[in-house]
């Protein structure tokens, strides 16, 4: 027996020793591979910098980069640095190898631009490829005509003609088409109408110049109505009662109503007898006048909206009928307006919530509670408010993403995804996103999900926000609401004296966690700060500042953004009001406060005139709840974040009312409710809220 026991112990020790050696071998191999990849990244960065400067030294010692995913970018960068010196054979050879990749497409565009400037149409046709953009398609047709081909109005040209806005590179082609008689008055008017619908005054002005002289005044009136509605209305009394003049008048009145509904209404009263407008045109004008009167909460606006004939009503006029009734605290009118909506519109969470509010205000408390309890199963802004009305738990049902699936290996082996992840590792975020967007269509549903999970685990957290926005994906809260920069956000929010969950929510709503995001107004970084505002904050609070570019640095952006939130909270007294000011600006909020000083917070939010700001406030409040839940498990109730007007801001403390969170069928059944649908979830901020564009980090 002792000998048998010793033999067994020896076997166990042998197996354990073998296992240890295997683990060490695997770990060592992984470490070696990681070290090799890091060396390749460093070598690539050096070679890429040389190639971008046009230094042929980029080729030296690049043998180790032959299998590196970003290797094709080196030669393309070198050739594009001084494309005038490149030879056609070099470009052709590169495109034969890498023409379908992003650097190949970039090089092809640069080369085609050079050939177009030289008017070398024969070579242009030899190097042209489709799907490069309208400018290259226009030049391709121009090149065919220059080589003796015939320009015809069908196929490729007709497709371009239907685009409302074309680049300047297409001007020569359009002029050629006009010279050859292809642009008939019928085709020109068709394009003018599309330009009007697309609000493209440049296209309209260009197109009308090709009309017969006798038809140009009608198009000029449309162009004036589109670009300067006030001037159009001032001149309208001299216009003939023609079809195009009636169309221009309708356009001018509907556009002027948006900016100055009083002036538009006066012009309508003065001009309506001069023009034989059809019923559709009259309805459009009456609807616009009633709508913008309502947006300003002017007296009589509720009556005007309710009086609109059915044909004149739109989803927007119907919703503003509710909003005005809410602002007037006319709860029977709220019920009537909601019940006048089509069923599909009435079923939106917003109107379900306010129908319950109206029922409660008119004495139908039992019905109101039933509606709120049903809506409380939705983890959205209005679902959280409904849960607060009846003190229900918040229905948040998370799921954890799997560590690995069969799709994970496919994504890791995909060359496009490899390039995307490498650019991300090199902190070239715009290039990373381009490769990601190019690779994603080639993946199936499971592989796309695996790609998002991989990206998240590598720190690239914004990918999930744009992809996981429907169906059961909405339960992936850890992916959709990342706690990136956690230590920094917590520290800076607390220094500023604001709730960290609010700071996280503003980042999520503003930039969707794109650290180098850029808006059309030049707001930058995670918290979308304007450089001028950021500079003032930095000077006032003695914070680091090295110009606008420093806003791409999260450490700078978050420190300044949290201070700005505190500044707005001190000025306006409540998180939800500060969020509105953050999006629309303090001046706009002050105007709304002057008009709505007596409204309850939920009604105030519902009557914010800007749809973007209204959605922004709703999203940022709901996101605050979700981030608070992710940080503390028992989030502060949404209603507690909506302090009444005139309050003094204070970050929620231990005494703030908090909600329990329930997910399981058993928990909800014990509370007397059915489980929330697994597809329910708080949607990411709408496209109008996340209105940022990443700057190019290309040379």
GUPA-722417 format. One record per residue (C-alpha): x, y, z. Coordinates in steps of 0.001 Angstrom, whole numbers, plus 524288, in hexadecimal, padded with zeros to 5 digits. Layout:
N
XYZ/...
//
This chain:
699
800008000080000/80A8F80A1480364/81101807487F659/803E1809057EF07/8011A8159A7F642/80E8181AD87F2EF/80C8C817577E4A4/7FF9E81EAA7E464/8059782A847EADA/8109582A4C7E0D9/806B3829E97D5BF/7FF298354D7DB8D/80BA783D287DD10/80F6E839DF7CF14/8022983E447C9AF/8028D84AC27D195/8106584DAB7CD3C/80CA284B327BF12/800E2854267C070/8095285ED97C641/8131585D807BB1C/8080485E197B127/8024386A5D7B76F/80FB98709A7B7B1/811D486D0B7A970/804AC872837A547/806A187EC57AD61/8143B880877A7F9/80F8487EED79A05/804AE888C879C48/80E2C892657A241/8178F89096796F5/80CAD892C078D11/8084489EE379451/816218A42C794B0/817C48A1A07861D/80B008A89778315/80F3A8B43C78B39/81C208B4E4783C3/814A58B490776F4/80C028BFAC77B63/8178D8C7FE77F0E/81E8E8C4F477254/812578C7AA76A57/810328D4CB77108/81E168D8E076D8A/81D108D40875F87/80FAD8DA4375DAC/814A98E77C7622B/81FB08E68B75838/8167E8E24B74D50/80D448ED9375010/818BF8F6E274E8F/81C868F0AF741A9/829368EB3E74727/82D3C8DEBE73FFE/833BD8DA3B74C88/826918D48F7505F/82A6A8C85F748C5/8364A8C5827513D/8351B8BA1375A7F/826B08B779757B6/828328A8D8755A5/822538A67A7630E/816498AE5375F0A/812938A62975339/8084F89ED275B1E/804278AAAE7632C/7F5D68AE237603B/7F8B48BC7675D38/804258BA1475429/7FC838BE22747C2/7FB128CBE974D35/809B88CE7C74C74/80B928CE5273DB9/7FEB08D57F73B7B/802BD8E06F744AC/80FB78E1A873DB2/809818E25673030/7FF2A8EC1A73488/808F78F54C73ACD/80D168FA7272D88/803FC8F434723C5/809528FCF8718FD/816198F590719B1/80FBE8E82C719B9/80FF98E03470D53/803E38D9D5707B1/80A8D8CC9170851/80CFB8CE24716F7/7FEE48D1B37198B/7F9C48C6DD710C8/802678BCDD7178F/7FDED8C13272510/7EF9C8C1217213D/7F0FF8B37871B9D/7F51D8AEE67291B/7ED2C8B76C7323D/7E31A8BE89729F9/7D77D8B972731C0/7DCFE8BDE873ED5/7DAC38CB61744A7/7E8A58D032741BC/7E6FB8CB5C733C7/7DA4A8D2C673233/7E08D8DEEE737F4/7EC068DDFF72E9D/7E2E98DBC272317/7DB4E8E8197266E/7E7A38F04772794/7ECD48EADF71AC2/7DFED8ED32713C3/7DFAE8FB3A718E8/7ED1D8FD3E712DF/7E8E38F788705D3/7DCAB90010705B5/7E4BE90C487080C/7ED489085A6FC8C/7E1039050A6F4A4/7E7628F81A6F16D/7DA618F1726EF12/7DFFA8E5446E8D4/7E7C88E2096F502/7DC558E6346FD92/7D3D68DBCA6F75E/7DEA48D1C46F905/7DFA18D463707BB/7D1628D74C70ACA/7C9A68CE37713A9/7BB748CF8A71836/7B6D68D309725E7/7C1128DD787284C/7B7338E8877291D/7AF198F16372065/7BAB78F9E371C8F/7C1DE8EE527168A/7B5948E92370FF4/7B3328F66E709B1/7C11B8F72B704B9/7C0298E95D6FF68/7B4918ED456F6FA/7BBAD8F9B16F32F/7C7928F1896EF87/7BF558E87F6E70B/7B9C68F4416DFE5/7C7688F9DD6DE6C/7CBCE8ED2C6D818/7C1178EDD36CDEA/7B6778E6F66D57B/7A85F8EB3F6D540/7A2228F1406E145/794558EC106E2F0/789FD8EED06ED1B/7889F8E18B6F35F/7902D8D82F6FBF7/79B7C8DE9B702FC/7982C8EC856FF04/789EC8EB4A7032B/78E598E6027106A/797128F1DC7125A/78C6D8FB1470DB8/783938F60271882/78D608F9937233C/7889A9064A72991/7964990B5372C79/7A1E790886723B4/7AFFE90CDF725D6/7B621917A471DB8/7BD6B90D2E7160F/7B07790A0270F5E/7AE43917BB70A0C/7B5A59152B6FD6B/7ADC9908D86FAB3/7A0DF90FAF6FD1E/7A4D691AEB6F453/7A8A0911346E9CE/79B7090A7E6EB21/7949B917806E9A1/79CBD91AEA6DDAF/798E590E056D77E/78A75910AE6D9E3/78853906276E419/7831490F606EE80/7755C911B26E9B9/76C6291AFC6F13F/764EE90F4D6F69B/7715D9093E6FBF0/775FC916407014F/7693C9189B7087E/769C190ADE70DFB/7773290DBA7138D/772AC91AEF718C5/767929145972020/770F790A9872627/779E8915CF72A14/76E7F91C93730CA/76AF99103273841/7792E90E1473BFE/77AF691C6173FF8/7864B91DA373656/7863892BDD731A6/7934C92A6472AB5/78E0C91F8372214/781C59274871F66/789429339371B73/7926192C037128D/7874F924A770BFD/77E4E9302570971/788E1936D670165/786FE92C5A6F6E7/7785E92E896F5B9/772C5936376EA4C/772CB944AD6EDAC/763FF945486EE98/763D893A916F91B/76EDB93FCF7018A/766D494996709A4/75E6093E9870F1D/76A51937057137E/770B294360718C8/764EB9458B72198/76672937CE726DE/774EA93A337293B/771E6946DF7307F/767699404F738BE/7711A935B473C59/77C8E93E9173FA0/775F094B1C74499/767A69493574813/766269570574D80/76A5C95D3674096/761C3953CC7390F/755C2957C9740E4/759229662773F3B/75914964487306E/74DC295AB872F7B/743909654F72D4F/749B7967E471FEC/74A0B9599B71BBD/7409D95440711A7/736C494A08715E9/73E2893F0E70F32/7404493117713B0/74E86933717170D/74B6E9403171E05/741379394172656/74B2E92ED37299C/755449393272D29/74B7794058735C3/7481F933BD73CEA/7567F930ED73EFB/7596F93EBB743B1/74E0B93EF174D4D/75114931977532E/75F6793504754BF/75CA99429975A38/7531893D1676419/75E66935C176A53/766379424076CC3/75B9494C7B76EB0/74DCA9473076F25/747BC954B177156/74DBD95A21764DA/749FA94DED75D5B/73BF694EA576229/73AD395CF775E43/74054959F4750C5/736D194EB874F39/72B37957477525B/72FE096181748A5/7330A9582973D8A/7298D94CD473E3A/71F70953E873602/728FB9565472ADF/72C7D948357281A/7240A93C9A72492/72AA8932FE72D9E/725F29250872DA2/7212091E25739D8/72E099173B73C55/7358D923FD73BF4/72BE892A997450A/72CD891F3374E86/73BB791FF674E7D/73B7292E7475196/730FF92D6975C17/7380B921F67627A/7450892944762BA/73EE49358E7687B/737B992DDA772E6/743B2925A47760F/74D50930B67782C/7433A9387D77FA3/7421E92C9F78876/750CA92ADE78A05/751369389578FC7/7455E9354B79865/73E1F9411B79335/72FFC9439A7972D/7267D93D1078DF8/73039932DE78965/728F39277778F88/71C6E92B95788F0/7237392D4C77BDE/7295991FAE77C7B/71C8D919557805B/715B79205D77530/71ED691B5E76AA0/717B3912C3760ED/71BD09049B760E1/722D89061D753D8/72B439110C75975/72F7B9099E76588/73CD49035E76693/743248FB4D77150/749F4907AD775FA/73D999100577683/7369A9053577DE2/74171903F8787F1/74223912B4789E5/733A2912E878C6C/736CD90A5679829/742929127D79C22/73AFC91F4079C1F/7300A919087A40C/73A4B914497ADB8/7400F921E67AED0/73271927357B184/7300191C6A7BB9F/72377919B57B41E/722B190B447B737/715D8908727B02B/71BFC90E9A7A416/727FE906127A600/71F6B8F9F27A5F5/717E68FE9279A14/72462901AC79293/72AB68F48A795A3/71E718ED1279210/71DC58F4767852A/72AE48EEB178145/72BDF8E2A977889/72DEE8D676780AE/73C228D4A877C83/73F9E8E267780EF/737768E19778D52/73E988D52A79162/74BA28DC3A79345/750738DC127A153/74F8C8EADE7A24B/741018EB3279F75/73E368DF2E7A7C4/7449C8E6507B32B/73D6B8F3197B132/730818EC497AEEC/732418E6547BC6F/735DA8F3CF7C1C9/729798F95E7BBF0/7212B8EE427C136/726A48F0637CED1/7242E8FF0C7CDD1/716148FCDD7C9AB/712C28F3707D49C/714F78E6607CDD7/71FAF8E20F7D719/71D7D8D3737D5BC/71EC98D4147C6FC/72AC38DCC97C83B/731808D3437D17C/72EE38C7DC7C867/734FD8CF2A7BD0F/740C28D35E7C51A/742F38C58B7CA18/742F58C0677BC26/74C1D8CB147B762/7553B8C8EB7C305/759A58BC377BC98/760EF8C4467B27A/76EB18C8987B688/76D9F8D5D67AFD7/76C228E3F77B406/75D548E2F77B459/75DDA8D5367B9E3/765FD8DA127C566/75CCC8E5A87C788/751188DC817C741/757AC8D3747D122/759C88DF2D7DA0A/74B6E8E2D97D93C/7477E8D5B57DF02/754178D2D47E674/7575A8C6EA7DE41/764E28C0EA7DC88/76CA08C4567D05E/76C3E8B96D7C64A/77A828B7D67C27F/77DD58AA4E7BD81/78C428A9777B9FD/7935089E577B388/7A1DC89BC77B373/7A89389A477A64F/7AF2388D1E7A432/7BDD588C5F7A5B9/7BFFE88599798A6/7B7AD87F5A78E3E/7BA6C878C678151/7B8808861D77B06/7C38088C0678318/7CDEA8846477BDA/7C81E8887E76EC8/7C8D9896CC7729F/7D6B58958F777B7/7DAD988F9376AB9/7D3CD8999F76248/7DE108A25475B95/7D55B8AE6175BDE/7D2B08ACEC76A59/7E11E8AA9B76CC6/7E41A8B78676618/7D9798BE6376DDE/7DEA18B94877AD2/7EC998BCBD77747/7E9198CAC9773E4/7E1E28CB82780C8/7EDCE8C6587880B/7F5BB8D11E7817B/7EBA88DB46785E2/7E83D8DEDD777D7/7D9CD8DEB377A9D/7D4558E3DF76DE1/7DBFD8D9EE765FC/7D78D8CF5F76F64/7C9598D30E76D50/7CAF78D30975E82/7D0638C54975E9C/7C5D78C0EB76810/7BB0F8C67475F82/7C0DE8BFF675381/7C2348B2AE75A16/7B5288B23476134/7AC4A8AF8075565/7B3EC8A2FD752B9/7B08D89D4E7601E/7A41489656763D6/79BDF899E376FAA/7A3268913B77949/7B04B895D27743D/7AC808A4237757F/7A8C68A1D57838C/7B5AA89AE4785EE/7BCC28A67A77FC3/7B6038AFD77890C/7B9A08A77D794C9/7C7C58A6B57904B/7C8548B55278E22/7C2B78B7FF79B8C/7CC938AF327A23A/7D7838B65979B38/7D2838C3677A022/7CBA88C7727938D/7BEB68C9A379A44/7B7558D22C7908B/7B5248C71F786B9/7AA4D8C0CB78EAF/7A2808CD6078FCA/7A0398CE3F7813E/79DAE8BFD377ECB/796598BA9F78A9E/78A6A8C34C789A4/77F3D8B9EF78715/779248AD3478B54/77F528A4F4795DA/78BFF8ACA17943F/785B58B72F79CA2/788558AEB17A884/7970E8AFBC7A673/798258BAF87B006/7A6758B89E7B326/7A9928BA657A4B4/79FD38C5227A196/7A2C38CD357ADBA/7B1548CB6D7AFF6/7B8298D0507BC1E/7C40C8D4A57B46F/7CD0B8DE9A7BACB/7C66D8DAA67C770/7D08D8DF877D11C/7D1FE8EC777C9F7/7C35F8EEFC7C8D1/7C10D8EBB67D721/7CC448F4647DB92/7C91F900277D305/7BA6F8FF747D55E/7BC7A8FF4A7E3FC/7C62A90A837E330/7BC059123A7DBA2/7B16D90E617E54B/7A887907797DBB3/7A2ED8F9D07DB01/7AC728F0D27D3B7/7A0F98E98C7CD89/79CE48F6697C740/7AA908F8947C1DD/7AAB58EAD77BC30/79D448ED2D7B635/7A16E8F9F27AFCC/7AD4D8F3527A9B9/7A4B58E8507A4B2/79AC48F1D479F17/7A45B8FBBC799A6/7AEF38F3BB79326/7AB028E577794CC/7B8AB8E3C579A8F/7BFEE8E81178E3A/7CB698EF3679441/7CEC18F71B78811/7C0B48FA3478459/7BE7C9072477D84/7B16390DDD77B3D/7ADBA917087704B/7AEE592247779FD/7BCCB91DC277D70/7B9149180078A9D/7C38990E0A78DF9/7C68B901DF79593/7BF0D8F93C79EDD/7B6EB904207A4D3/7B61290C2479842/7BB7A9190079D2A/7BD32924F77949D/7CB58929A8794D8/7C7639375679921/7BF64932477A485/7CA12928C67A858/7D479933837A83E/7CC2A93BF77B149/7C9F8930A27BAA0/7D86A92D5B7BAD1/7DC2993B647BE0E/7D1B093CB57C87B/7D4DB92FEF7CF69/7E37B92F9E7CC7D/7E286922CC7C508/7EBF391DC77BA90/7E9649235D7ACFD/7F1A9922677A0D7/7E845926D079661/7DCA89209178F9F/7E4089142B78C0F/7E58E910DE79A7A/7D6E190E5B79B39/7D95890144794A4/7E07D8FD677A118/7D6988F74B7AA7F/7DDFE8FC657B64E/7DC3A90A657B1A1/7CE90908AE7AC1C/7C8849021A7B7EB/7CE8490B917C1A1/7C92D9173B7BA21/7BC30910EB7B69A/7B8BA90D737C493/7BBF491B577C8DE/7B328920A57BE38/7A806917E37C2A2/7A9A891D1F7D071/7A9AF92B157CB59/79CD2928C17C434/796F39219B7CFDB/79A4692D157D8B2/79449936637CED3/787A592EF57CC59/78631926FA7D8C6/78334919587D396/789E190E697CC27/77F6690DAD7C1B4/77FA791C577BF32/78E7C91C767BEA4/78DEC911587B4CB/78491919547AC68/78DDA924EA7ACFB/7996491C297A9DC/792C69182E79D25/78B1F92438798C9/792F992EE779F76/78FB2937387AB6C/78911941EC7A359/77F0D938AC79D7A/77C399329C7AAB8/77A4A93FF07B0DD/770239432D7A672/768F09367F7A927/7694D938F47B7BE/762FE946357B59F/757E193F6E7AE52/75696933567B6FD/759FD937A97C4C0/74E6C930D67CB2B/74F34923987C478/75258916C67CB37/75F849113E7C6E3/759E8906097BED4/750A090F697B7D8/75B78919617B5C3/763E790F157AF26/7588490AD37A698/7567F918CE7A1C9/764AB91C0079E67/763A19218479098/76FFF91B4278B16/76DBA90CBA78868/77C4A90A3E789B9/77D0A9108D79721/7709A909F479BB3/7761D8FCAC797EE/783439005B79DA3/77DA6903877AB08/7757A8F72B7AB1C/781058EEB67A6F5/78AB68F4B97B07C/7813D8F30D7BBCF/77E748E4DA7B877/78CF18E2607B66B/78FAB8E8557C3D8/786D48DE0F7C9D3/78D968D30D7C28D/79B3A8D7D77C5E9/797398D9B57D427/792668CBB47D406/79F238C7027CE1E/7A6B98CE487D89B/79E288CBAE7E48B/793ED8C1357E136/788EC8C9537E754/7879B8D5737DECE/782178E26E7E335/7743C8E3637DE2F/772CF8EB677D1DF/768968F44C7D7E8/772658F7F07E275/77B8C8FCD97D7D2/770E9905DB7D29B/7711B910457DD15/7669A91AC67DC0B/769AF927C77D5C4/7706A930C27DF55/777C6925DA7E64F/7860C9265C7EA24/78E2191B7E7E434/794199113A7ECF8/7996F904107E8DB/7910D8F8C47EDE6/795168F4197FB51/7921A8E84A803D2/784B08EDCA806F3/780568EEA37F8C0/775058E5777F576/77A118D9907EE61/773A38CF197E640/7753A8C08B7E731/778248B97E7DA8A/7712D8AD107D6A5/7730D8A42F7CB21/76EFD896397CDCF/76171890EA7CB1A/7604988CDF7D959/7639689A607DEA7/759F98A12C7D5C8/74F58897337D80D/750A4899737E6A9/74DFC8A7CA7E417/741F88A4927DC0A/747DB8A7F87CED2/74B698A03E7C2DA/759D28A0587BF0D/75E7C8AB0B7B608/760C08A6D57A801/76ED58A2EC7A5D8/76FAF8AC2B79A51/76C548B80B7A28F/776FA8C1877A5FD/77AF98CF837A633/77E608D31F79862/78B1D8DA0F795B8/78A3F8E89F79335/783A98EB4B7863B/78BD48EF3577A9E/788048FD4177C82/78DBD8FCDE78A22/79AAB8F6B6786E3/79DD79003C77C20/7AC828FEAC77BCC/7B60B8FBA57710F/7C3918F679773C4/7CEA48FE7B76E1A/7D7D58F81F76494/7E4BB8F3D176A42/7E9AD8F10275C9C/7F4F08F9507578A/
//
